[in-house]
Amino acid sequence: MSGCDVLVVGGSGRVGASTLRWLDRLAGRSSKGTPPLKLAVGGRSEARFEAIRDRLGLPQLGFRFVDLDHGSEALVSAVRGAQLVVHTAGPFQGRDQPDLLRACIAEGVAYCDVCDELGLTRNAKALSAEAIAAGVPAVVSCGIWPGVSALMAAVAVERLGGPETCDRVELSFFTAGTGGAGPTIVSATFLLLASEVVTVVDGVLMHQQPWTERRVVDFGGGIGERECFLLDNPDVFTMAEALGIATCMSRFGTAPGVWNRLFGVIKALPKDLLHQRDAMQGLALFSMPIIRAVDVLVGATNAMRIDAYRKAVGLRLGDKVTLRCVHSDLEDCVGQATAAFALELLRGRFGIHLGEPTIAPGVWYPVELQAVARHNILTVAKENALVWQI
């Protein structure tokens, strides 16, 4: 196909398709008479692409063959001519090399992803100097969480008076059922249950067992109190590294409660089995009929709560800032958030008139973005929110 503005790798999946839908919607509002964004799906199956194209009602949607395992030359060829690549082709667990980002840097193409695998995120960050030299802006681990969650944390820390006044941040997440997610996200959750959880305690990086340290968290109106458990999240490390927060951890819970018990059982399976991507994908596919039936009953709500604590002074405990947001559908809001990051990367670049650039060349964690970019992305994420206490 000819050149495209935005290539969404994994665009035939649920997160990718949701991102495409929101890109088309948001860009249409911002175009001000300029030609609409040329969108394309990057994937391995043209049949799946055609099904998504028809379902989204985007007849001009293009297709490029992209296989992440076909080597660097094939990836460079695949991204050539695009202005931005959005990588949504998970699960990211089990991968440690940011090959698609390398291809984008080689071709001078802006980049973002929804990576929730810390090792891969850190290896991507290590390419920042190369991205700067190539004039390529990139944001890694951006979506709803990780992603918007990190922006919320940055706001909370700022309201306390800045990183120097904050010594602890706790992130809590709740999704009803699977949030309408597909088997890829379900298998990613299974894979996370095989991964040690990175936490930071008093400035020390620690590795803890997943699905432990149960807490009951109040997510506010319409959601209420929900049990949450430690689960790995790149936001923890990136916030500690970028802001110097001494203590940071992340928890997640779901409904019905039996799912939380089931995750505890799955975590007890042999690690060698849990680390097998194909096996976890197979388990996810096998489970989908039951998962879909439960999702119909419990909905797909996604809720996030961020607590930032002020440093204690003497015997006086520090106060805290609490931020909350709730969306009715995880699949929809993760695409919404990913599209918001994507459009921010396009601002003022490549002849696409969306305002002045707000993200400089380099590889950035979401928490590192400047206030203007953060505000723009959060403004988009606020749309359709059931609760927005930010």
Residue pairs with C-beta under 8 A, 6 or more apart in sequence:
1 40
1 62
1 63
1 64
2 62
2 81
3 38
3 81
3 82
4 38
4 39
4 40
4 62
4 64
4 81
4 82
4 83
5 37
5 38
5 39
5 82
5 83
5 84
5 346
5 350
5 352
6 23
6 37
6 38
6 39
6 40
6 82
6 83
6 84
6 85
6 86
6 342
6 346
7 40
7 41
7 42
7 64
7 66
7 78
7 79
7 82
7 84
7 85
7 86
8 16
8 19
8 20
8 23
8 39
8 40
8 41
8 42
8 85
8 86
8 88
9 16
9 42
9 43
9 66
9 68
9 85
9 86
9 87
9 88
9 89
9 100
10 16
10 42
10 43
10 87
10 88
10 89
10 90
11 17
11 19
11 20
11 40
11 41
11 42
11 43
11 49
11 52
11 88
12 41
12 43
12 45
12 48
12 49
12 51
12 52
13 88
13 89
13 90
13 182
13 184
14 180
14 181
14 182
14 184
14 185
14 331
15 88
15 90
15 114
15 143
15 182
15 184
15 185
15 331
15 334
15 335
15 338
16 41
16 86
16 88
16 89
16 335
17 52
17 55
17 56
17 335
18 331
18 332
18 334
18 335
18 336
18 338
19 86
19 88
19 334
19 335
19 338
19 339
19 342
20 39
20 41
20 52
20 56
20 58
20 61
20 335
21 56
21 335
22 335
22 336
22 338
22 339
22 340
23 37
23 39
23 339
23 342
23 343
24 36
24 37
24 39
24 56
24 58
25 339
26 339
26 340
26 343
26 380
27 36
27 37
27 343
27 354
28 36
30 343
30 353
30 354
31 37
31 353
32 353
34 352
34 353
36 60
37 352
38 60
38 62
39 58
39 60
39 61
39 62
40 61
40 62
40 63
40 64
40 82
41 49
41 52
41 53
41 61
41 62
41 63
41 64
42 63
42 64
42 65
42 66
42 78
42 85
42 89
43 49
43 63
43 65
43 66
43 89
44 65
44 66
44 67
46 63
46 65
49 61
49 63
52 61
53 59
53 61
53 63
64 78
65 78
66 75
66 78
66 89
67 74
68 75
68 89
68 95
68 99
68 100
72 99
72 102
72 103
75 99
75 100
75 102
75 103
76 103
76 106
76 107
78 103
79 85
79 100
79 103
79 104
79 107
79 109
80 107
80 109
82 107
82 109
83 109
83 110
83 346
83 349
83 350
83 352
84 109
84 110
84 111
84 112
84 342
84 345
84 346
84 350
85 100
85 104
85 109
85 110
85 111
85 112
86 111
86 112
86 113
86 338
86 342
87 100
87 101
87 111
87 112
87 113
87 114
87 115
88 113
88 114
88 338
90 114
90 115
90 116
90 184
90 185
90 188
91 184
91 185
91 187
91 188
91 191
91 277
91 280
91 281
92 113
92 115
92 116
92 117
92 120
92 188
93 116
93 117
93 188
93 191
93 192
93 194
93 195
93 277
94 117
94 191
94 275
94 277
95 117
95 120
96 117
96 119
96 120
96 123
97 120
97 123
98 120
98 123
98 124
98 127
98 140
100 111
100 113
101 111
101 113
101 124
101 127
101 131
101 138
101 140
101 363
102 127
103 109
104 110
104 111
104 136
104 138
105 111
105 127
105 130
105 131
105 134
105 136
105 138
106 134
108 134
108 135
108 136
109 136
110 136
110 137
110 138
110 345
110 346
110 349
111 136
111 137
111 138
111 139
111 345
112 138
112 139
112 140
112 142
112 338
112 341
112 342
112 345
113 124
113 140
113 141
113 142
114 141
114 142
114 143
114 147
114 334
114 338
115 121
115 124
115 140
115 141
115 234
116 141
116 146
116 188
116 192
116 232
116 233
116 234
117 234
118 198
118 232
118 234
118 237
121 140
121 141
121 234
121 237
121 238
121 365
122 237
124 138
124 140
124 363
125 140
125 363
125 365
126 363
127 138
127 363
128 362
128 363
128 364
131 137
131 138
131 361
131 362
131 363
132 361
132 362
134 361
135 361
136 361
137 345
137 349
137 357
137 359
137 360
137 361
137 362
137 364
138 345
138 362
138 363
138 364
139 341
139 344
139 345
139 359
139 363
139 364
139 365
139 366
139 369
140 363
140 364
140 365
141 147
141 150
141 234
141 235
141 238
141 365
141 366
142 337
142 338
142 341
142 366
143 334
143 337
143 338
143 341
144 302
144 304
144 327
144 330
144 333
144 334
144 336
144 337
144 338
144 381
145 171
145 173
145 233
145 235
145 304
146 233
146 234
146 235
146 238
146 366
147 337
147 338
147 341
147 366
148 304
148 325
148 337
148 340
148 366
148 377
148 378
148 381
149 171
149 173
149 233
149 235
149 304
149 306
150 235
150 238
150 239
150 365
150 366
150 367
151 366
151 367
151 369
151 374
151 377
151 378
151 381
152 304
152 306
152 323
152 325
152 378
152 390
153 169
153 171
153 235
153 239
153 306
153 308
153 367
154 239
154 243
154 366
154 367
154 369
154 374
155 323
155 374
155 378
155 390
156 169
156 306
156 307
156 308
156 321
156 322
156 323
157 163
157 166
157 169
157 243
157 245
157 308
157 321
159 308
159 321
160 166
160 308
160 309
160 310
160 320
160 321
161 310
163 243
163 244
163 245
165 310
165 311
166 243
166 245
166 308
166 309
166 310
166 311
167 245
167 246
167 247
167 309
167 310
167 311
167 312
167 318
168 245
168 246
168 247
168 248
168 308
168 309
169 239
169 245
169 247
169 248
169 306
169 307
169 308
169 309
170 248
170 249
170 250
170 251
170 306
170 307
170 309
171 233
171 235
171 236
171 248
171 249
171 250
171 251
171 304
171 305
171 306
172 215
172 217
172 219
172 228
172 250
172 251
172 252
172 253
172 304
172 305
172 306
172 307
173 228
173 250
173 251
173 252
173 253
173 302
173 303
173 304
173 305
174 217
174 219
174 223
174 226
174 228
174 252
174 253
174 254
174 255
174 301
174 302
174 303
174 304
175 252
175 254
175 300
175 301
175 302
175 303
175 330
176 254
176 255
176 295
176 298
176 299
176 300
176 301
176 302
177 254
177 255
177 256
177 259
177 291
177 294
177 295
177 297
177 298
177 299
177 300
178 185
178 186
178 254
178 291
178 295
178 300
178 330
179 185
179 300
179 301
179 302
179 329
179 330
179 331
180 295
180 300
180 329
180 330
180 331
180 332
181 330
181 331
182 331
183 281
183 284
183 285
183 288
184 281
184 284
186 284
186 287
186 288
186 291
187 277
187 280
187 281
187 283
187 284
189 263
190 266
190 274
190 280
190 283
190 284
191 274
191 275
191 277
191 280
192 210
192 231
192 232
193 210
193 211
193 231
193 263
193 266
193 267
193 274
194 210
194 267
194 271
194 274
194 275
195 210
195 232
196 207
196 208
196 209
196 210
196 232
197 207
197 208
197 209
197 210
197 212
197 230
197 231
197 232
197 249
197 250
198 205
198 206
198 207
198 232
198 236
198 237
199 205
199 206
199 207
199 208
199 230
199 236
199 248
199 249
199 250
200 206
200 236
200 237
200 240
200 245
200 246
200 247
200 248
200 249
201 246
201 247
201 249
202 246
202 247
203 246
203 247
205 237
205 240
208 230
209 230
209 267
210 229
210 230
210 231
210 232
210 267
211 229
211 230
211 231
211 263
211 264
211 267
212 229
212 230
213 229
213 230
213 251
214 227
214 228
214 229
215 227
215 228
215 229
215 251
216 225
216 226
216 227
216 228
217 225
217 226
217 227
217 228
217 251
217 253
217 305
218 224
218 225
218 305
219 225
219 226
219 303
219 304
219 305
219 324
219 326
220 303
220 305
220 324
220 326
220 387
220 389
221 326
221 386
221 387
222 301
222 326
222 386
222 387
223 301
223 303
223 326
223 387
226 253
226 255
226 303
227 253
227 257
227 260
228 251
228 252
228 253
229 251
229 252
229 253
229 260
229 263
230 249
230 250
230 251
231 250
231 251
231 252
232 250
233 250
233 252
234 365
235 250
235 366
235 367
236 248
236 249
236 250
238 365
238 366
238 367
238 368
239 245
239 248
239 367
240 246
240 248
241 365
242 365
242 367
242 368
243 367
253 260
254 260
254 263
255 298
256 294
256 297
256 298
259 294
266 274
267 274
273 279
274 280
299 328
300 328
300 329
300 330
300 331
301 326
301 327
301 328
301 329
301 330
301 386
302 326
302 327
302 329
302 330
302 333
302 334
303 324
303 325
303 326
303 327
303 387
304 324
304 325
304 326
305 322
305 323
305 324
306 322
306 323
306 324
307 320
307 321
307 322
308 320
308 321
308 322
309 318
309 319
309 320
310 318
310 319
310 320
311 318
312 318
322 389
323 389
323 390
324 387
324 389
324 390
325 381
325 382
325 385
325 387
325 388
325 389
325 390
326 385
326 386
326 387
327 333
327 336
327 384
327 385
327 386
328 384
328 386
332 384
333 381
333 384
336 380
336 381
336 383
336 384
337 377
337 380
337 381
339 380
340 376
340 377
340 380
340 381
341 366
341 377
343 354
343 380
344 358
344 359
344 369
344 373
344 376
344 377
345 359
346 352
346 354
347 354
347 355
347 356
347 357
347 358
347 359
347 376
348 354
348 355
348 356
348 357
348 358
349 357
358 369
358 370
358 372
358 373
358 376
359 369
359 370
359 373
369 377
378 390
382 388
382 390
